[in-house]
Amino acid sequence: MDTSRNRKPGRPRKEQTDQIILQAARELMLENGVQSFSMDALALRSGVSKPTIYRRWATKEQLLTDLFGQASHQMAIPDTGHALEDLRMLLTGMLNGVYQNFGAQPQSIRRFIAGIIDSEQLVAQYKKQFIEPRRIAFAEIITRGIKRGELRSDVHVDLLVDLIGGAYLYCLLFRPDTISSGDWLKDVSQLLMQGISNARLPHD
């Protein structure tokens, strides 16, 4: 009989075992996508028994939620005093984070997106841990630019953030060779600023 539920609260788990499981989960997710992810495959890959895994995470969704949390990182919002440079730096940081978590393989990112889209729980967690912090960062940069007089006061901040995110995701999924180029990050920031700046920008 499994007596794990009768154990005293606060008994520490072995963090090393948690990390072994999460690393194996990450590898499987990148190789096969979320939809093909299974606890059986995870036990085989990690070398950790299924009962041990289930004592830590009762469902696949709970495990993947923790995996998202491990992969997410605190967003440092650039503040150079210039909105254009801040946008470039933020986009560069986002791209580096994607490559760190998924590698430079667009198919891994496509499998990930396709796998979570049918799960309201996973979509909600992804939005909370990845999307919203980045929206906040972009909105803060744009709002600062408006307050400094760099950007037009009539800029629709939320809509502009959507446009940036849409262009970023489209190129990340379907034009990865383009987005991996430093020129894309520079050019898209410059193009945005040409549309929302209070002053004409110099051409490099």
ABEGO torsion letter per residue (X at the ends): XBAAAABBBGBBBBAAAAAAAAAAAAAAAAAAEAAABBAAAAAAAAGBBAAAAAAABABAAAAAAAAAAAABBBBBBBBAGBAAAAAAAAAAAAAAAAAAAAEABAAAAAAAAAAAAABAAAAAAAAAAAAAAAAAAAAAAAAAAAAAGABBAABBAAAAAAAAAAAAAAAAAABAAAAABAAAAAAAAAAAAAAABABBBBBX
